Amino acid sequence: MFKDSDEYGIGDFNGLQEKLPYLDSLGVEVIWLSPFQPTPDKDDGYDVTDYYSIDPRLGTMNDFDAFMSEAKKRNIKIVMDMVLNHTSIEHPWYAKARADSSGQFKSRYVWSSTKPKDFDKGMVFEGVQTETWTYDEVAKSYYFHRFYDFQPDLNYQNKTVQQEAIKILQFWSKKGMMGFRLDAVPFIIDVPESGAAEPSKMFGILDSIVSGAKSIDSQTLLLGEANVAPKENVEYFGEKGNRLQMMFNFYANQYLFYAMADEKVSTFTQALNETRDKPGPSQWAYFLRNHDEIDLGRLSKSQRNKVYEKFGPEGNMQLYNRGIRRRLAPMLSSPEKIKMAYSVLYSLPGAPVIRSGEEIGMGDDLTLAERLSVRTPMQWNEEKNAGFSNAQKTIRPVISMGKYAYQKVNVADESVDQHSLLNYIKRLIEVRRSLPEIGTADWQIMDLKNDAVFAIEYRSPNGKVIILHNFSGKALEVTLPLTGKEKVLIGRKEVVGKGKIYLAAYGQLWLKS
Protein backbone atom coordinates (compact mmCIF):
# COMPACT_ATOMS: atom_id res chain seq x y z
CA MET A 1 0.00 0.00 0.00
CA PHE A 2 2.98 2.29 -0.56
CA LYS A 3 2.99 3.17 -4.28
CA ASP A 4 1.25 1.62 -7.28
CA SER A 5 2.71 1.70 -10.80
CA ASP A 6 0.42 -0.48 -12.92
CA GLU A 7 -3.16 0.50 -12.00
CA TYR A 8 -3.88 -2.69 -10.07
CA GLY A 9 -4.46 -0.35 -7.16
CA ILE A 10 -2.54 -2.43 -4.65
CA GLY A 11 1.05 -1.13 -4.76
CA ASP A 12 4.02 -2.96 -6.27
CA PHE A 13 7.79 -3.24 -6.52
CA ASN A 14 8.09 -0.74 -9.37
CA GLY A 15 6.16 1.81 -7.35
CA LEU A 16 8.33 1.16 -4.30
CA GLN A 17 11.46 1.58 -6.41
CA GLU A 18 10.11 4.89 -7.66
CA LYS A 19 9.85 6.13 -4.07
CA LEU A 20 13.29 5.00 -2.90
CA PRO A 21 14.62 8.60 -3.21
CA TYR A 22 11.95 9.71 -0.72
CA LEU A 23 12.90 6.99 1.76
CA ASP A 24 16.58 7.83 1.27
CA SER A 25 15.92 11.52 1.96
CA LEU A 26 14.05 10.57 5.12
CA GLY A 27 17.18 8.82 6.42
CA VAL A 28 15.85 5.26 6.21
CA GLU A 29 18.60 2.63 6.44
CA VAL A 30 16.47 -0.53 6.38
CA ILE A 31 13.13 -1.25 4.67
CA TRP A 32 10.90 -3.97 6.09
CA LEU A 33 8.67 -5.40 3.35
CA SER A 34 5.24 -6.78 4.16
CA PRO A 35 4.48 -10.25 2.73
CA PHE A 36 4.71 -10.19 -1.07
CA GLN A 37 4.38 -13.88 -1.94
CA PRO A 38 1.33 -15.33 -3.74
CA THR A 39 -1.78 -15.33 -1.58
CA PRO A 40 -5.58 -15.53 -1.79
CA ASP A 41 -5.32 -12.38 0.34
CA LYS A 42 -7.74 -13.28 3.10
CA ASP A 43 -5.28 -11.91 5.67
CA ASP A 44 -3.39 -9.19 3.81
CA GLY A 45 -0.74 -11.59 2.51
CA TYR A 46 -0.12 -13.48 5.74
CA ASP A 47 -1.79 -16.51 4.13
CA VAL A 48 0.91 -17.70 1.74
CA THR A 49 0.36 -20.21 -1.09
CA ASP A 50 3.90 -20.22 -2.54
CA TYR A 51 7.03 -19.28 -0.58
CA TYR A 52 9.30 -19.08 -3.62
CA SER A 53 7.67 -16.53 -5.90
CA ILE A 54 6.02 -13.12 -6.00
CA ASP A 55 2.33 -12.31 -6.11
CA PRO A 56 1.75 -11.28 -9.76
CA ARG A 57 -0.20 -8.22 -8.64
CA LEU A 58 3.00 -6.88 -7.07
CA GLY A 59 5.31 -7.45 -10.01
CA THR A 60 7.67 -10.03 -11.46
CA MET A 61 10.90 -11.47 -10.15
CA ASN A 62 12.69 -9.10 -12.55
CA ASP A 63 10.87 -6.18 -10.93
CA PHE A 64 11.97 -7.47 -7.53
CA ASP A 65 15.59 -7.80 -8.68
CA ALA A 66 15.56 -4.25 -10.08
CA PHE A 67 14.20 -2.89 -6.82
CA MET A 68 16.82 -4.76 -4.78
CA SER A 69 19.59 -3.48 -7.04
CA GLU A 70 18.44 0.14 -6.72
CA ALA A 71 18.13 -0.16 -2.93
CA LYS A 72 21.66 -1.54 -2.75
CA LYS A 73 22.98 1.46 -4.72
CA ARG A 74 21.50 3.68 -2.01
CA ASN A 75 22.94 1.52 0.81
CA ILE A 76 19.42 0.68 1.97
CA LYS A 77 19.12 -2.83 3.36
CA ILE A 78 15.97 -4.87 2.73
CA VAL A 79 14.29 -7.12 5.29
CA MET A 80 11.23 -9.19 4.39
CA ASP A 81 8.31 -10.41 6.46
CA MET A 82 8.54 -14.20 6.62
CA VAL A 83 5.42 -16.13 7.63
CA LEU A 84 6.70 -19.55 8.66
CA ASN A 85 4.19 -20.48 11.36
CA HIS A 86 1.35 -21.30 8.97
CA THR A 87 0.36 -21.41 5.33
CA SER A 88 -2.84 -20.59 3.50
CA ILE A 89 -5.36 -23.41 3.52
CA GLU A 90 -5.05 -23.13 -0.28
CA HIS A 91 -1.32 -23.97 -0.23
CA PRO A 92 -0.51 -27.14 -2.23
CA TRP A 93 1.04 -28.64 0.90
CA TYR A 94 -2.28 -28.53 2.70
CA ALA A 95 -4.15 -29.96 -0.29
CA LYS A 96 -1.79 -32.94 -0.20
CA ALA A 97 -1.89 -33.19 3.59
CA ARG A 98 -5.68 -33.37 3.93
CA ALA A 99 -5.90 -36.10 1.28
CA ASP A 100 -2.85 -38.02 2.53
CA SER A 101 -3.42 -41.40 4.09
CA SER A 102 0.25 -42.40 4.39
CA GLY A 103 1.07 -39.52 6.74
CA GLN A 104 4.03 -38.19 4.75
CA PHE A 105 2.33 -34.91 3.88
CA LYS A 106 -0.29 -34.90 6.59
CA SER A 107 2.39 -34.67 9.27
CA ARG A 108 3.47 -31.30 7.89
CA TYR A 109 0.50 -29.86 9.77
CA VAL A 110 -0.91 -30.42 13.26
CA TRP A 111 -3.86 -32.82 13.52
CA SER A 112 -6.07 -34.52 16.09
CA SER A 113 -8.46 -37.39 15.39
CA THR A 114 -10.76 -36.11 18.15
CA LYS A 115 -11.76 -32.61 19.14
CA PRO A 116 -9.29 -31.43 21.83
CA LYS A 117 -10.78 -30.23 25.11
CA ASP A 118 -9.02 -26.88 24.72
CA PHE A 119 -10.25 -26.32 21.15
CA ASP A 120 -11.36 -22.79 22.06
CA LYS A 121 -8.20 -21.72 23.92
CA GLY A 122 -5.04 -19.92 22.81
CA MET A 123 -6.68 -17.86 20.06
CA VAL A 124 -4.66 -14.94 18.68
CA PHE A 125 -7.74 -13.05 17.47
CA GLU A 126 -9.94 -13.30 20.54
CA GLY A 127 -13.46 -12.08 19.89
CA VAL A 128 -13.14 -12.86 16.18
CA GLN A 129 -11.92 -16.47 16.31
CA THR A 130 -14.06 -19.05 18.06
CA GLU A 131 -11.60 -21.96 18.06
CA THR A 132 -8.05 -23.09 17.37
CA TRP A 133 -9.00 -26.61 16.24
CA THR A 134 -11.27 -26.96 13.20
CA TYR A 135 -12.65 -30.12 11.59
CA ASP A 136 -11.58 -30.94 8.02
CA GLU A 137 -14.16 -33.04 6.18
CA VAL A 138 -11.64 -34.45 3.72
CA ALA A 139 -8.98 -35.35 6.29
CA LYS A 140 -11.60 -36.51 8.81
CA SER A 141 -9.49 -34.83 11.49
CA TYR A 142 -9.18 -31.57 13.36
CA TYR A 143 -6.36 -29.24 12.28
CA PHE A 144 -4.72 -26.65 14.52
CA HIS A 145 -4.59 -22.95 13.69
CA ARG A 146 -3.39 -20.21 16.05
CA PHE A 147 -4.79 -17.63 13.67
CA TYR A 148 -7.79 -17.78 11.32
CA ASP A 149 -9.21 -21.14 10.24
CA PHE A 150 -7.87 -20.57 6.72
CA GLN A 151 -4.30 -20.50 8.12
CA PRO A 152 -3.40 -24.02 9.30
CA ASP A 153 -0.27 -24.18 11.48
CA LEU A 154 2.76 -26.05 10.23
CA ASN A 155 4.17 -28.81 12.42
CA TYR A 156 7.75 -27.95 13.38
CA GLN A 157 8.20 -31.26 15.14
CA ASN A 158 8.48 -32.55 11.58
CA LYS A 159 12.10 -32.37 10.34
CA THR A 160 10.92 -31.88 6.76
CA VAL A 161 9.08 -28.71 7.77
CA GLN A 162 12.18 -27.43 9.57
CA GLN A 163 14.32 -28.11 6.51
CA GLU A 164 11.77 -26.43 4.24
CA ALA A 165 11.76 -23.30 6.43
CA ILE A 166 15.55 -23.09 6.19
CA LYS A 167 15.40 -23.65 2.43
CA ILE A 168 12.93 -20.77 2.08
CA LEU A 169 15.13 -18.37 4.07
CA GLN A 170 18.19 -19.40 2.07
CA PHE A 171 16.35 -18.85 -1.22
CA TRP A 172 15.54 -15.23 -0.40
CA SER A 173 18.94 -14.64 1.17
CA LYS A 174 20.52 -15.61 -2.15
CA LYS A 175 18.20 -13.07 -3.80
CA GLY A 176 19.87 -10.34 -1.73
CA MET A 177 17.60 -10.19 1.30
CA MET A 178 19.61 -8.90 4.28
CA GLY A 179 17.25 -10.13 6.94
CA PHE A 180 13.86 -11.47 7.94
CA ARG A 181 11.16 -10.33 10.29
CA LEU A 182 10.01 -13.71 11.57
CA ASP A 183 6.28 -13.61 12.11
CA ALA A 184 4.74 -15.20 15.24
CA VAL A 185 7.97 -16.75 16.56
CA PRO A 186 6.54 -18.19 19.83
CA PHE A 187 3.93 -20.12 17.85
CA ILE A 188 6.49 -21.60 15.43
CA ILE A 189 8.22 -23.34 18.31
CA ASP A 190 5.29 -24.41 20.46
CA VAL A 191 3.83 -27.91 20.80
CA PRO A 192 0.02 -27.51 20.48
CA GLU A 193 -0.66 -31.02 21.77
CA SER A 194 0.83 -29.93 25.12
CA GLY A 195 -1.97 -27.38 25.53
CA ALA A 196 -2.95 -24.44 23.34
CA ALA A 197 -2.99 -21.90 26.19
CA GLU A 198 0.50 -22.58 27.63
CA PRO A 199 2.28 -25.05 25.34
CA SER A 200 5.81 -26.32 25.82
CA LYS A 201 8.46 -24.76 23.55
CA MET A 202 11.02 -26.23 21.16
CA PHE A 203 13.78 -23.60 21.30
CA GLY A 204 16.17 -25.89 19.47
CA ILE A 205 14.18 -25.17 16.32
CA LEU A 206 15.26 -21.54 16.54
CA ASP A 207 18.88 -22.67 16.59
CA SER A 208 18.34 -24.67 13.40
CA ILE A 209 16.48 -21.87 11.60
CA VAL A 210 19.02 -19.21 12.57
CA SER A 211 22.07 -21.27 11.65
CA GLY A 212 20.45 -22.30 8.37
CA ALA A 213 19.59 -18.72 7.43
CA LYS A 214 23.08 -17.50 8.31
CA SER A 215 24.78 -20.21 6.24
CA ILE A 216 24.35 -17.98 3.17
CA ASP A 217 25.35 -14.73 4.88
CA SER A 218 26.58 -14.61 8.47
CA GLN A 219 25.30 -11.01 8.74
CA THR A 220 21.69 -11.96 8.00
CA LEU A 221 19.33 -10.31 10.49
CA LEU A 222 16.72 -12.40 12.27
CA LEU A 223 14.18 -10.00 13.80
CA GLY A 224 11.60 -11.75 15.94
CA GLU A 225 7.97 -10.88 16.50
CA ALA A 226 7.79 -12.31 20.00
CA ASN A 227 5.47 -10.62 22.47
CA VAL A 228 6.76 -12.41 25.56
CA ALA A 229 7.38 -11.63 29.23
CA PRO A 230 10.82 -10.21 30.17
CA LYS A 231 11.90 -13.44 31.88
CA GLU A 232 11.51 -15.27 28.55
CA ASN A 233 13.64 -12.90 26.47
CA VAL A 234 16.92 -14.72 26.97
CA GLU A 235 15.43 -17.91 25.52
CA TYR A 236 14.66 -16.11 22.28
CA PHE A 237 17.89 -14.10 22.09
CA GLY A 238 19.95 -17.12 23.16
CA GLU A 239 22.25 -16.97 26.18
CA LYS A 240 25.12 -15.82 23.96
CA GLY A 241 22.95 -13.86 21.54
CA ASN A 242 23.14 -16.77 19.11
CA ARG A 243 19.43 -17.01 18.29
CA LEU A 244 17.37 -13.96 17.33
CA GLN A 245 19.64 -10.93 16.99
CA MET A 246 16.79 -8.52 17.45
CA MET A 247 13.26 -8.56 18.86
CA PHE A 248 10.48 -6.01 18.99
CA ASN A 249 10.08 -4.73 22.54
CA PHE A 250 6.33 -5.19 22.88
CA TYR A 251 6.60 -5.08 26.65
CA ALA A 252 8.04 -1.56 26.79
CA ASN A 253 5.67 -0.44 24.03
CA GLN A 254 2.60 -1.29 26.11
CA TYR A 255 3.88 0.62 29.12
CA LEU A 256 4.85 3.56 26.93
CA PHE A 257 1.23 3.93 25.85
CA TYR A 258 0.13 3.63 29.45
CA ALA A 259 2.63 6.34 30.42
CA MET A 260 1.32 8.63 27.69
CA ALA A 261 -2.25 8.03 28.84
CA ASP A 262 -1.42 8.52 32.52
CA GLU A 263 1.17 11.28 31.90
CA LYS A 264 3.47 9.57 34.39
CA VAL A 265 6.57 7.64 33.40
CA SER A 266 7.44 5.34 36.32
CA THR A 267 5.82 2.19 34.85
CA PHE A 268 7.49 2.83 31.49
CA THR A 269 10.93 3.30 33.02
CA GLN A 270 10.37 0.11 35.02
CA ALA A 271 9.54 -1.74 31.79
CA LEU A 272 12.75 -0.47 30.19
CA ASN A 273 14.75 -1.65 33.18
CA GLU A 274 12.99 -5.03 33.16
CA THR A 275 14.04 -5.55 29.55
CA ARG A 276 17.55 -4.14 30.03
CA ASP A 277 19.29 -7.50 30.47
CA LYS A 278 20.04 -9.23 27.19
CA PRO A 279 23.08 -10.87 25.60
CA GLY A 280 25.73 -8.43 24.38
CA PRO A 281 25.25 -8.89 20.62
CA SER A 282 21.44 -8.67 20.88
CA GLN A 283 19.39 -5.57 20.24
CA TRP A 284 15.86 -4.31 20.83
CA ALA A 285 13.66 -2.87 18.10
CA TYR A 286 11.44 -0.12 19.51
CA PHE A 287 8.29 1.17 17.82
CA LEU A 288 5.16 3.22 18.44
CA ARG A 289 2.72 1.85 15.87
CA ASN A 290 2.99 -1.08 13.51
CA HIS A 291 0.60 -2.70 11.03
CA ASP A 292 -1.39 -4.49 13.76
CA GLU A 293 -3.39 -3.38 16.76
CA ILE A 294 -1.64 -1.84 19.76
CA ASP A 295 -1.46 -4.89 22.02
CA LEU A 296 -2.14 -3.96 25.66
CA GLY A 297 -2.52 -7.53 26.90
CA ARG A 298 0.32 -7.31 29.45
CA LEU A 299 -1.16 -4.31 31.25
CA SER A 300 -3.44 -4.78 34.23
CA LYS A 301 -7.15 -4.37 33.57
CA SER A 302 -7.19 -0.91 35.20
CA GLN A 303 -4.13 0.18 33.21
CA ARG A 304 -5.62 -1.08 29.96
CA ASN A 305 -8.89 0.71 30.68
CA LYS A 306 -6.94 3.92 31.27
CA VAL A 307 -5.36 3.61 27.82
CA TYR A 308 -8.75 2.79 26.28
CA GLU A 309 -10.30 5.82 27.98
CA LYS A 310 -7.66 8.17 26.58
CA PHE A 311 -6.88 6.70 23.17
CA GLY A 312 -9.67 4.30 22.19
CA PRO A 313 -12.84 5.10 24.12
CA GLU A 314 -15.28 3.75 21.53
CA GLY A 315 -15.86 0.02 21.10
CA ASN A 316 -15.11 0.28 17.37
CA MET A 317 -11.61 1.53 18.24
CA GLN A 318 -10.78 -1.58 20.27
CA LEU A 319 -9.86 -5.05 19.05
CA TYR A 320 -9.35 -8.64 20.26
CA ASN A 321 -10.26 -7.71 23.85
CA ARG A 322 -6.74 -6.38 24.33
CA GLY A 323 -5.84 -3.64 21.89
CA ILE A 324 -6.52 -0.47 19.93
CA ARG A 325 -6.80 -0.35 16.14
CA ARG A 326 -5.95 3.29 15.51
CA ARG A 327 -2.99 5.16 14.09
CA LEU A 328 -0.90 7.35 16.35
CA ALA A 329 -1.93 10.81 15.12
CA PRO A 330 -5.70 10.52 15.76
CA MET A 331 -5.04 8.80 19.10
CA LEU A 332 -2.73 11.44 20.52
CA SER A 333 -4.39 14.27 18.59
CA SER A 334 -2.07 17.01 19.94
CA PRO A 335 0.77 17.85 17.48
CA GLU A 336 3.05 18.55 20.45
CA LYS A 337 2.29 15.18 22.04
CA ILE A 338 2.82 13.36 18.73
CA LYS A 339 6.24 14.95 18.31
CA MET A 340 7.11 14.11 21.91
CA ALA A 341 6.19 10.47 21.30
CA TYR A 342 8.48 10.24 18.29
CA SER A 343 11.27 11.97 20.16
CA VAL A 344 10.94 9.31 22.87
CA LEU A 345 11.11 6.57 20.22
CA TYR A 346 14.37 7.85 18.76
CA SER A 347 15.89 8.33 22.20
CA LEU A 348 15.52 4.69 23.27
CA PRO A 349 18.44 2.22 23.52
CA GLY A 350 17.74 0.16 20.42
CA ALA A 351 16.71 0.36 16.76
CA PRO A 352 13.74 2.67 16.04
CA VAL A 353 11.14 1.25 13.64
CA ILE A 354 8.47 3.43 12.04
CA ARG A 355 5.44 2.35 10.02
CA SER A 356 5.00 3.99 6.60
CA GLY A 357 2.55 6.88 6.75
CA GLU A 358 3.21 7.54 10.42
CA GLU A 359 5.93 10.03 9.48
CA ILE A 360 3.28 12.34 8.04
CA GLY A 361 0.65 11.70 10.71
CA MET A 362 -1.80 9.64 8.68
CA GLY A 363 -5.16 8.77 10.18
CA ASP A 364 -7.16 5.55 10.26
CA ASP A 365 -10.34 4.24 8.65
CA LEU A 366 -12.47 2.58 11.32
CA THR A 367 -15.04 1.46 8.75
CA LEU A 368 -12.55 -1.19 7.63
CA ALA A 369 -12.42 -4.58 9.36
CA GLU A 370 -10.06 -5.34 12.22
CA ARG A 371 -6.44 -4.29 11.54
CA LEU A 372 -7.17 -3.01 8.04
CA SER A 373 -8.12 0.29 9.68
CA VAL A 374 -4.42 1.21 9.84
CA ARG A 375 -3.49 -0.28 6.46
CA THR A 376 -4.76 2.33 4.04
CA PRO A 377 -2.84 3.64 0.99
CA MET A 378 0.06 6.04 1.47
CA GLN A 379 -0.90 9.69 1.00
CA TRP A 380 1.58 11.34 -1.37
CA ASN A 381 -0.25 14.43 -2.62
CA GLU A 382 -3.65 15.96 -3.37
CA GLU A 383 -4.07 14.19 -6.70
CA LYS A 384 -6.41 11.29 -7.48
CA ASN A 385 -6.15 8.46 -4.92
CA ALA A 386 -3.70 10.58 -2.90
CA GLY A 387 -1.07 10.03 -5.61
CA PHE A 388 -0.90 6.37 -4.62
CA SER A 389 -2.42 4.93 -7.80
CA ASN A 390 -4.12 5.84 -11.08
CA ALA A 391 -6.46 2.88 -10.75
CA GLN A 392 -10.18 3.42 -11.00
CA LYS A 393 -10.49 1.71 -7.62
CA THR A 394 -7.77 0.99 -5.10
CA ILE A 395 -7.74 -2.28 -3.15
CA ARG A 396 -8.48 -0.27 -0.04
CA PRO A 397 -9.96 3.25 -0.03
CA VAL A 398 -7.70 6.21 0.59
CA ILE A 399 -8.69 8.38 3.54
CA SER A 400 -10.63 11.19 1.88
CA MET A 401 -12.78 12.69 4.63
CA GLY A 402 -12.15 14.53 7.88
CA LYS A 403 -9.05 15.90 9.56
CA TYR A 404 -6.75 13.21 8.13
CA ALA A 405 -7.99 13.26 4.52
CA TYR A 406 -5.22 13.05 1.93
CA GLN A 407 -6.00 16.61 0.78
CA LYS A 408 -4.87 17.78 4.25
CA VAL A 409 -2.23 15.19 5.19
CA ASN A 410 0.28 14.24 2.49
CA VAL A 411 3.98 14.10 1.74
CA ALA A 412 3.98 16.92 -0.83
CA ASP A 413 2.56 19.51 1.55
CA GLU A 414 4.60 18.44 4.56
CA SER A 415 7.84 18.41 2.58
CA VAL A 416 7.65 22.20 2.12
CA ASP A 417 6.39 22.99 5.62
CA GLN A 418 9.38 23.41 7.92
CA HIS A 419 7.16 22.88 10.97
CA SER A 420 5.57 19.65 9.70
CA LEU A 421 5.75 16.28 11.41
CA LEU A 422 7.62 14.91 8.39
CA ASN A 423 10.42 17.44 8.70
CA TYR A 424 10.55 17.00 12.46
CA ILE A 425 11.04 13.25 12.06
CA LYS A 426 13.70 13.87 9.42
CA ARG A 427 15.50 15.98 12.02
CA LEU A 428 15.12 13.27 14.68
CA ILE A 429 16.59 10.67 12.33
CA GLU A 430 19.47 12.98 11.42
CA VAL A 431 20.31 13.61 15.07
CA ARG A 432 19.91 9.98 16.04
CA ARG A 433 22.30 8.88 13.28
CA SER A 434 24.87 11.34 14.61
CA LEU A 435 24.73 9.73 18.07
CA PRO A 436 26.01 6.14 17.80
CA GLU A 437 26.11 5.91 21.60
CA ILE A 438 22.34 5.56 21.64
CA GLY A 439 21.79 1.84 21.47
CA THR A 440 25.46 0.97 22.10
CA ALA A 441 26.67 2.90 25.16
CA ASP A 442 25.73 2.38 28.79
CA TRP A 443 22.48 4.08 29.71
CA GLN A 444 20.58 4.94 32.81
CA ILE A 445 17.23 6.46 33.67
CA MET A 446 17.80 9.68 35.57
CA ASP A 447 15.69 10.40 38.66
CA LEU A 448 14.71 14.06 38.42
CA LYS A 449 12.10 13.79 41.19
CA ASN A 450 9.21 14.36 38.78
CA ASP A 451 7.16 11.42 37.51
CA ALA A 452 6.04 13.37 34.45
CA VAL A 453 9.61 13.56 33.12
CA PHE A 454 11.39 10.78 31.27
CA ALA A 455 15.13 11.43 31.39
CA ILE A 456 17.69 9.05 29.90
CA GLU A 457 21.45 9.44 29.87
CA TYR A 458 24.07 7.74 27.68
CA ARG A 459 27.74 7.78 28.63
CA SER A 460 30.63 6.93 26.32
CA PRO A 461 34.32 7.91 25.93
CA ASN A 462 33.08 10.66 23.61
CA GLY A 463 31.02 12.30 26.36
CA LYS A 464 27.41 11.97 27.35
CA VAL A 465 23.97 12.50 25.91
CA ILE A 466 21.02 13.53 28.09
CA ILE A 467 17.49 13.48 26.67
CA LEU A 468 14.46 14.83 28.54
CA HIS A 469 10.76 14.44 27.77
CA ASN A 470 7.80 15.99 29.52
CA PHE A 471 4.88 13.54 29.34
CA SER A 472 2.58 16.11 30.92
CA GLY A 473 0.26 18.56 29.22
CA LYS A 474 1.54 21.21 31.64
CA ALA A 475 4.84 23.09 31.55
CA LEU A 476 7.22 22.30 34.42
CA GLU A 477 10.68 22.81 35.82
CA VAL A 478 13.23 20.15 36.73
CA THR A 479 16.60 20.28 38.39
CA LEU A 480 19.39 19.00 36.17
CA PRO A 481 23.15 19.10 36.83
CA LEU A 482 24.61 21.27 34.06
CA THR A 483 28.12 22.35 33.15
CA GLY A 484 27.07 25.10 30.79
CA LYS A 485 28.94 23.40 27.93
CA GLU A 486 26.04 21.25 26.76
CA LYS A 487 25.12 21.51 23.09
CA VAL A 488 21.40 21.57 22.31
CA LEU A 489 20.58 19.13 19.52
CA ILE A 490 16.78 19.20 19.68
CA GLY A 491 14.48 21.46 21.66
CA ARG A 492 15.24 24.62 23.55
CA LYS A 493 17.30 24.84 26.72
CA GLU A 494 15.75 27.37 29.04
CA VAL A 495 17.59 27.75 32.35
CA VAL A 496 15.22 29.27 34.88
CA GLY A 497 17.40 29.07 37.96
CA LYS A 498 20.48 27.37 39.31
CA GLY A 499 20.42 23.98 37.66
CA LYS A 500 16.75 24.34 36.78
CA ILE A 501 15.44 23.63 33.28
CA TYR A 502 12.07 24.69 31.90
CA LEU A 503 10.17 22.11 29.82
CA ALA A 504 7.08 23.11 27.88
CA ALA A 505 4.01 20.88 27.86
CA TYR A 506 5.03 17.69 26.02
CA GLY A 507 8.43 19.29 25.54
CA GLN A 508 11.65 17.50 24.66
CA LEU A 509 15.30 18.45 25.05
CA TRP A 510 18.34 16.63 23.64
CA LEU A 511 21.73 17.68 25.11
CA LYS A 512 25.22 16.54 24.14
CA SER A 513 28.38 17.22 26.17
Order of alpha helices (4+ residues) and beta strands (2+ residues): alpha-alpha-beta-alpha-beta-alpha-beta-beta-beta-alpha-beta-alpha-beta-beta-alpha-beta-alpha-beta-alpha-alpha-beta-beta-alpha-beta-beta-alpha-alpha-beta-alpha-alpha-beta-beta-beta-beta-beta-beta-beta-beta
